[in-house]
């Protein structure tokens, strides 16, 4: 959970990051037999960048802790 603090149009720097993430995503999906030709068609630009303030994170993995708030252990 959290709050959107700001929004802006994605720029050239954002696009470079998105291209790297998309390349990795395409390869991960290829590992589970989704054709690269299909996933390379995903559109990600133009985009909107969001600045978020995260206040709570919840466990999403199956099992007894699912849905429980994640509590970070303080570092020594």
Backbone atoms as SQL, in Angstrom:
CREATE TABLE atoms (id INTEGER PRIMARY KEY, chain TEXT, resi INTEGER, resn TEXT, atom TEXT, x REAL, y REAL, z REAL);
INSERT INTO atoms VALUES
  (1, 'A', 1, 'UNK', 'N', 0.852, -1.164, 0.000),
  (2, 'A', 1, 'UNK', 'CA', 0.000, 0.000, 0.000),
  (3, 'A', 1, 'UNK', 'C', 0.897, 1.226, 0.000),
  (4, 'A', 2, 'UNK', 'N', 0.347, 2.305, -0.446),
  (5, 'A', 2, 'UNK', 'CA', 1.133, 3.517, -0.490),
  (6, 'A', 2, 'UNK', 'C', 0.372, 4.645, -1.150),
  (7, 'A', 3, 'UNK', 'N', 1.113, 5.684, -1.467),
  (8, 'A', 3, 'UNK', 'CA', 0.541, 6.899, -2.020),
  (9, 'A', 3, 'UNK', 'C', 1.329, 7.322, -3.251),
  (10, 'A', 4, 'UNK', 'N', 0.633, 7.751, -4.288),
  (11, 'A', 4, 'UNK', 'CA', 1.295, 8.325, -5.461),
  (12, 'A', 4, 'UNK', 'C', 1.664, 9.756, -5.105),
  (13, 'A', 5, 'UNK', 'N', 2.959, 10.057, -5.164),
  (14, 'A', 5, 'UNK', 'CA', 3.448, 11.394, -4.808),
  (15, 'A', 5, 'UNK', 'C', 3.582, 12.310, -6.020),
  (16, 'A', 6, 'UNK', 'N', 3.884, 11.734, -7.185),
  (17, 'A', 6, 'UNK', 'CA', 4.062, 12.558, -8.385),
  (18, 'A', 6, 'UNK', 'C', 3.942, 11.670, -9.619),
  (19, 'A', 7, 'UNK', 'N', 3.580, 12.287, -10.735),
  (20, 'A', 7, 'UNK', 'CA', 3.555, 11.601, -12.031),
  (21, 'A', 7, 'UNK', 'C', 4.222, 12.508, -13.057),
  (22, 'A', 8, 'UNK', 'N', 4.784, 11.870, -14.085),
  (23, 'A', 8, 'UNK', 'CA', 5.388, 12.639, -15.170),
  (24, 'A', 8, 'UNK', 'C', 5.442, 11.750, -16.401),
  (25, 'A', 9, 'UNK', 'N', 5.570, 12.364, -17.540),
  (26, 'A', 9, 'UNK', 'CA', 5.727, 11.608, -18.787),
  (27, 'A', 9, 'UNK', 'C', 7.089, 10.932, -18.786),
  (28, 'A', 10, 'UNK', 'N', 7.143, 9.705, -19.261),
  (29, 'A', 10, 'UNK', 'CA', 8.412, 8.990, -19.360),
  (30, 'A', 10, 'UNK', 'C', 9.311, 9.644, -20.391),
  (31, 'A', 11, 'UNK', 'N', 10.597, 9.684, -20.098),
  (32, 'A', 11, 'UNK', 'CA', 11.559, 10.302, -21.002),
  (33, 'A', 11, 'UNK', 'C', 12.531, 9.289, -21.570),
  (34, 'A', 12, 'UNK', 'N', 13.579, 9.792, -22.209),
  (35, 'A', 12, 'UNK', 'CA', 14.573, 8.934, -22.864),
  (36, 'A', 12, 'UNK', 'C', 15.272, 8.010, -21.860),
  (37, 'A', 13, 'UNK', 'N', 15.597, 8.513, -20.687),
  (38, 'A', 13, 'UNK', 'CA', 16.253, 7.686, -19.665),
  (39, 'A', 13, 'UNK', 'C', 15.327, 6.554, -19.218),
  (40, 'A', 14, 'UNK', 'N', 14.047, 6.866, -19.040),
  (41, 'A', 14, 'UNK', 'CA', 13.068, 5.838, -18.669),
  (42, 'A', 14, 'UNK', 'C', 12.961, 4.785, -19.762),
  (43, 'A', 15, 'UNK', 'N', 12.960, 5.233, -20.998),
  (44, 'A', 15, 'UNK', 'CA', 12.817, 4.300, -22.117),
  (45, 'A', 15, 'UNK', 'C', 13.981, 3.318, -22.163),
  (46, 'A', 16, 'UNK', 'N', 15.196, 3.789, -21.906),
  (47, 'A', 16, 'UNK', 'CA', 16.360, 2.909, -21.894),
  (48, 'A', 16, 'UNK', 'C', 16.213, 1.832, -20.822),
  (49, 'A', 17, 'UNK', 'N', 15.733, 2.202, -19.656),
  (50, 'A', 17, 'UNK', 'CA', 15.499, 1.238, -18.572),
  (51, 'A', 17, 'UNK', 'C', 14.415, 0.246, -18.983),
  (52, 'A', 18, 'UNK', 'N', 13.340, 0.751, -19.564),
  (53, 'A', 18, 'UNK', 'CA', 12.242, -0.116, -19.993),
  (54, 'A', 18, 'UNK', 'C', 12.701, -1.116, -21.045),
  (55, 'A', 19, 'UNK', 'N', 13.566, -0.686, -21.950),
  (56, 'A', 19, 'UNK', 'CA', 14.062, -1.600, -22.979),
  (57, 'A', 19, 'UNK', 'C', 14.856, -2.744, -22.358),
  (58, 'A', 20, 'UNK', 'N', 15.678, -2.436, -21.332),
  (59, 'A', 20, 'UNK', 'CA', 16.443, -3.491, -20.652),
  (60, 'A', 20, 'UNK', 'C', 15.506, -4.460, -19.934),
  (61, 'A', 21, 'UNK', 'N', 14.521, -3.934, -19.229),
  (62, 'A', 21, 'UNK', 'CA', 13.571, -4.798, -18.521),
  (63, 'A', 21, 'UNK', 'C', 12.775, -5.653, -19.498),
  (64, 'A', 22, 'UNK', 'N', 12.337, -5.074, -20.611),
  (65, 'A', 22, 'UNK', 'CA', 11.574, -5.833, -21.593),
  (66, 'A', 22, 'UNK', 'C', 12.416, -6.965, -22.179),
  (67, 'A', 23, 'UNK', 'N', 13.682, -6.698, -22.460),
  (68, 'A', 23, 'UNK', 'CA', 14.557, -7.742, -23.002),
  (69, 'A', 23, 'UNK', 'C', 14.656, -8.912, -22.028),
  (70, 'A', 24, 'UNK', 'N', 14.809, -8.626, -20.750),
  (71, 'A', 24, 'UNK', 'CA', 14.861, -9.682, -19.743),
  (72, 'A', 24, 'UNK', 'C', 13.542, -10.421, -19.616),
  (73, 'A', 25, 'UNK', 'N', 12.436, -9.674, -19.669),
  (74, 'A', 25, 'UNK', 'CA', 11.096, -10.264, -19.568),
  (75, 'A', 25, 'UNK', 'C', 10.833, -11.198, -20.744),
  (76, 'A', 26, 'UNK', 'N', 11.221, -10.764, -21.940),
  (77, 'A', 26, 'UNK', 'CA', 11.064, -11.589, -23.144),
  (78, 'A', 26, 'UNK', 'C', 11.807, -12.910, -22.959),
  (79, 'A', 27, 'UNK', 'N', 13.030, -12.852, -22.432),
  (80, 'A', 27, 'UNK', 'CA', 13.820, -14.069, -22.243),
  (81, 'A', 27, 'UNK', 'C', 13.216, -14.977, -21.170),
  (82, 'A', 28, 'UNK', 'N', 12.696, -14.403, -20.099),
  (83, 'A', 28, 'UNK', 'CA', 12.061, -15.218, -19.053),
  (84, 'A', 28, 'UNK', 'C', 10.831, -15.929, -19.598),
  (85, 'A', 29, 'UNK', 'N', 10.029, -15.223, -20.379),
  (86, 'A', 29, 'UNK', 'CA', 8.845, -15.861, -20.954),
  (87, 'A', 29, 'UNK', 'C', 9.232, -16.913, -21.986),
  (88, 'A', 30, 'UNK', 'N', 10.323, -16.678, -22.710),
  (89, 'A', 30, 'UNK', 'CA', 10.803, -17.666, -23.676),
  (90, 'A', 30, 'UNK', 'C', 11.177, -18.975, -22.970),
  (91, 'A', 31, 'UNK', 'N', 11.696, -18.861, -21.748),
  (92, 'A', 31, 'UNK', 'CA', 12.067, -20.050, -20.961),
  (93, 'A', 31, 'UNK', 'C', 10.859, -20.931, -20.648),
  (94, 'A', 32, 'UNK', 'N', 9.668, -20.341, -20.652),
  (95, 'A', 32, 'UNK', 'CA', 8.450, -21.125, -20.408),
  (96, 'A', 32, 'UNK', 'C', 7.635, -21.251, -21.698),
  (97, 'A', 33, 'UNK', 'N', 8.348, -21.180, -22.829),
  (98, 'A', 33, 'UNK', 'CA', 7.803, -21.480, -24.164),
  (99, 'A', 33, 'UNK', 'C', 6.833, -20.448, -24.722),
  (100, 'A', 34, 'UNK', 'N', 6.977, -19.191, -24.323),
  (101, 'A', 34, 'UNK', 'CA', 6.214, -18.113, -24.960),
  (102, 'A', 34, 'UNK', 'C', 7.124, -17.548, -26.054),
  (103, 'A', 35, 'UNK', 'N', 6.683, -17.562, -27.300),
  (104, 'A', 35, 'UNK', 'CA', 7.550, -17.129, -28.401),
  (105, 'A', 35, 'UNK', 'C', 8.026, -15.681, -28.262),
  (106, 'A', 36, 'UNK', 'N', 9.301, -15.457, -28.545),
  (107, 'A', 36, 'UNK', 'CA', 9.860, -14.098, -28.482),
  (108, 'A', 36, 'UNK', 'C', 9.116, -13.161, -29.431),
  (109, 'A', 37, 'UNK', 'N', 8.729, -13.651, -30.587),
  (110, 'A', 37, 'UNK', 'CA', 8.024, -12.810, -31.555),
  (111, 'A', 37, 'UNK', 'C', 6.732, -12.248, -30.965),
  (112, 'A', 38, 'UNK', 'N', 6.126, -12.976, -30.077),
  (113, 'A', 38, 'UNK', 'CA', 4.893, -12.518, -29.434),
  (114, 'A', 38, 'UNK', 'C', 5.192, -11.479, -28.360),
  (115, 'A', 39, 'UNK', 'N', 6.141, -11.763, -27.480),
  (116, 'A', 39, 'UNK', 'CA', 6.391, -10.858, -26.353),
  (117, 'A', 39, 'UNK', 'C', 7.125, -9.593, -26.759),
  (118, 'A', 40, 'UNK', 'N', 7.841, -9.618, -27.881),
  (119, 'A', 40, 'UNK', 'CA', 8.508, -8.393, -28.342),
  (120, 'A', 40, 'UNK', 'C', 7.512, -7.365, -28.856),
  (121, 'A', 41, 'UNK', 'N', 6.286, -7.764, -29.049),
  (122, 'A', 41, 'UNK', 'CA', 5.241, -6.834, -29.509),
  (123, 'A', 41, 'UNK', 'C', 4.650, -6.007, -28.371),
  (124, 'A', 42, 'UNK', 'N', 5.014, -6.303, -27.148),
  (125, 'A', 42, 'UNK', 'CA', 4.475, -5.553, -26.009),
  (126, 'A', 42, 'UNK', 'C', 4.854, -4.074, -26.139),
  (127, 'A', 43, 'UNK', 'N', 3.905, -3.223, -25.877),
  (128, 'A', 43, 'UNK', 'CA', 4.147, -1.782, -25.967),
  (129, 'A', 43, 'UNK', 'C', 4.363, -1.209, -24.572),
  (130, 'A', 44, 'UNK', 'N', 5.391, -0.427, -24.415),
  (131, 'A', 44, 'UNK', 'CA', 5.712, 0.165, -23.124),
  (132, 'A', 44, 'UNK', 'C', 5.992, 1.662, -23.226),
  (133, 'A', 45, 'UNK', 'N', 5.955, 2.211, -24.423),
  (134, 'A', 45, 'UNK', 'CA', 6.248, 3.632, -24.589),
  (135, 'A', 45, 'UNK', 'C', 5.302, 4.210, -25.619),
  (136, 'A', 46, 'UNK', 'N', 4.744, 5.355, -25.433),
  (137, 'A', 46, 'UNK', 'CA', 4.987, 6.288, -24.339),
  (138, 'A', 46, 'UNK', 'C', 4.484, 5.723, -23.009),
  (139, 'A', 47, 'UNK', 'N', 5.060, 6.238, -21.947),
  (140, 'A', 47, 'UNK', 'CA', 4.725, 5.744, -20.619),
  (141, 'A', 47, 'UNK', 'C', 4.606, 6.899, -19.640),
  (142, 'A', 48, 'UNK', 'N', 4.123, 6.564, -18.454),
  (143, 'A', 48, 'UNK', 'CA', 4.017, 7.532, -17.372),
  (144, 'A', 48, 'UNK', 'C', 4.827, 7.007, -16.197),
  (145, 'A', 49, 'UNK', 'N', 5.700, 7.838, -15.634),
  (146, 'A', 49, 'UNK', 'CA', 6.495, 7.470, -14.468),
  (147, 'A', 49, 'UNK', 'C', 5.751, 7.926, -13.213),
  (148, 'A', 50, 'UNK', 'N', 5.749, 7.069, -12.204),
  (149, 'A', 50, 'UNK', 'CA', 5.100, 7.373, -10.941),
  (150, 'A', 50, 'UNK', 'C', 6.133, 7.409, -9.823),
  (151, 'A', 51, 'UNK', 'N', 6.019, 8.382, -8.940),
  (152, 'A', 51, 'UNK', 'CA', 6.820, 8.403, -7.718),
  (153, 'A', 51, 'UNK', 'C', 5.893, 7.949, -6.599),
  (154, 'A', 52, 'UNK', 'N', 6.266, 6.833, -5.948),
  (155, 'A', 52, 'UNK', 'CA', 5.415, 6.237, -4.930),
  (156, 'A', 52, 'UNK', 'C', 6.054, 6.313, -3.557),
  (157, 'A', 53, 'UNK', 'N', 5.227, 6.489, -2.542),
  (158, 'A', 53, 'UNK', 'CA', 5.667, 6.334, -1.156),
  (159, 'A', 53, 'UNK', 'C', 5.018, 5.048, -0.661),
  (160, 'A', 54, 'UNK', 'N', 5.825, 4.013, -0.467),
  (161, 'A', 54, 'UNK', 'CA', 5.323, 2.713, -0.029),
  (162, 'A', 54, 'UNK', 'C', 5.222, 2.714, 1.490),
  (163, 'A', 55, 'UNK', 'N', 4.057, 2.352, 1.997),
  (164, 'A', 55, 'UNK', 'CA', 3.863, 2.320, 3.448),
  (165, 'A', 55, 'UNK', 'C', 3.722, 0.903, 3.987),
  (166, 'A', 56, 'UNK', 'N', 3.205, -0.024, 3.196),
  (167, 'A', 56, 'UNK', 'CA', 3.011, -1.399, 3.635),
  (168, 'A', 56, 'UNK', 'C', 3.278, -2.343, 2.479),
  (169, 'A', 57, 'UNK', 'N', 3.857, -3.496, 2.798),
  (170, 'A', 57, 'UNK', 'CA', 4.101, -4.552, 1.828),
  (171, 'A', 57, 'UNK', 'C', 3.524, -5.829, 2.425),
  (172, 'A', 58, 'UNK', 'N', 2.845, -6.626, 1.583),
  (173, 'A', 58, 'UNK', 'CA', 2.188, -7.835, 2.061),
  (174, 'A', 58, 'UNK', 'C', 2.753, -9.060, 1.374),
  (175, 'A', 59, 'UNK', 'N', 2.846, -10.158, 2.100),
  (176, 'A', 59, 'UNK', 'CA', 3.320, -11.434, 1.569),
  (177, 'A', 59, 'UNK', 'C', 2.299, -11.939, 0.552),
  (178, 'A', 60, 'UNK', 'N', 2.766, -12.381, -0.612),
  (179, 'A', 60, 'UNK', 'CA', 1.865, -12.852, -1.653),
  (180, 'A', 60, 'UNK', 'C', 2.078, -14.308, -2.018),
  (181, 'A', 61, 'UNK', 'N', 3.114, -14.943, -1.465),
  (182, 'A', 61, 'UNK', 'CA', 3.365, -16.331, -1.793),
  (183, 'A', 61, 'UNK', 'C', 2.342, -17.225, -1.120),
  (184, 'A', 62, 'UNK', 'N', 1.996, -18.343, -1.748),
  (185, 'A', 62, 'UNK', 'CA', 1.044, -19.264, -1.124),
  (186, 'A', 62, 'UNK', 'C', 1.589, -19.805, 0.192),
  (187, 'A', 63, 'UNK', 'N', 0.698, -20.113, 1.084),
  (188, 'A', 63, 'UNK', 'CA', 1.102, -20.705, 2.360),
  (189, 'A', 63, 'UNK', 'C', 0.504, -19.960, 3.531),
  (190, 'A', 64, 'UNK', 'N', 0.910, -20.325, 4.717),
  (191, 'A', 64, 'UNK', 'CA', 0.293, -19.758, 5.924),
  (192, 'A', 64, 'UNK', 'C', 0.521, -18.260, 6.109),
  (193, 'A', 65, 'UNK', 'N', 1.563, -17.694, 5.486),
  (194, 'A', 65, 'UNK', 'CA', 1.819, -16.260, 5.641),
  (195, 'A', 65, 'UNK', 'C', 1.179, -15.392, 4.576),
  (196, 'A', 66, 'UNK', 'N', 0.468, -15.991, 3.635),
  (197, 'A', 66, 'UNK', 'CA', -0.117, -15.228, 2.526),
  (198, 'A', 66, 'UNK', 'C', -1.063, -14.157, 3.048),
  (199, 'A', 67, 'UNK', 'N', -0.900, -12.951, 2.557),
  (200, 'A', 67, 'UNK', 'CA', -1.765, -11.836, 2.943),
  (201, 'A', 67, 'UNK', 'C', -1.311, -11.100, 4.186),
  (202, 'A', 68, 'UNK', 'N', -0.313, -11.608, 4.866),
  (203, 'A', 68, 'UNK', 'CA', 0.179, -10.976, 6.090),
  (204, 'A', 68, 'UNK', 'C', 1.126, -9.835, 5.734),
  (205, 'A', 69, 'UNK', 'N', 1.112, -8.797, 6.543),
  (206, 'A', 69, 'UNK', 'CA', 2.003, -7.659, 6.336),
  (207, 'A', 69, 'UNK', 'C', 3.443, -8.113, 6.546),
  (208, 'A', 70, 'UNK', 'N', 4.321, -7.695, 5.630),
  (209, 'A', 70, 'UNK', 'CA', 5.738, -8.003, 5.724),
  (210, 'A', 70, 'UNK', 'C', 6.360, -7.061, 6.731),
  (211, 'A', 71, 'UNK', 'N', 7.017, -7.630, 7.727),
  (212, 'A', 71, 'UNK', 'CA', 7.710, -6.817, 8.746),
  (213, 'A', 71, 'UNK', 'C', 9.205, -6.930, 8.502),
  (214, 'A', 72, 'UNK', 'N', 9.826, -5.807, 8.239),
  (215, 'A', 72, 'UNK', 'CA', 11.258, -5.813, 7.984),
  (216, 'A', 72, 'UNK', 'C', 12.012, -5.924, 9.306),
  (217, 'A', 73, 'UNK', 'N', 13.009, -6.787, 9.316),
  (218, 'A', 73, 'UNK', 'CA', 13.849, -6.957, 10.496),
  (219, 'A', 73, 'UNK', 'C', 14.883, -5.838, 10.508),
  (220, 'A', 74, 'UNK', 'N', 14.981, -5.095, 11.616),
  (221, 'A', 74, 'UNK', 'CA', 15.977, -4.016, 11.666),
  (222, 'A', 74, 'UNK', 'C', 17.390, -4.562, 11.510),
  (223, 'A', 75, 'UNK', 'N', 18.212, -3.831, 10.800),
  (224, 'A', 75, 'UNK', 'CA', 19.609, -4.220, 10.625),
  (225, 'A', 75, 'UNK', 'C', 20.419, -3.764, 11.825),
  (226, 'A', 76, 'UNK', 'N', 21.386, -4.607, 12.225),
  (227, 'A', 76, 'UNK', 'CA', 22.231, -4.213, 13.381),
  (228, 'A', 76, 'UNK', 'C', 23.135, -3.048, 13.064);
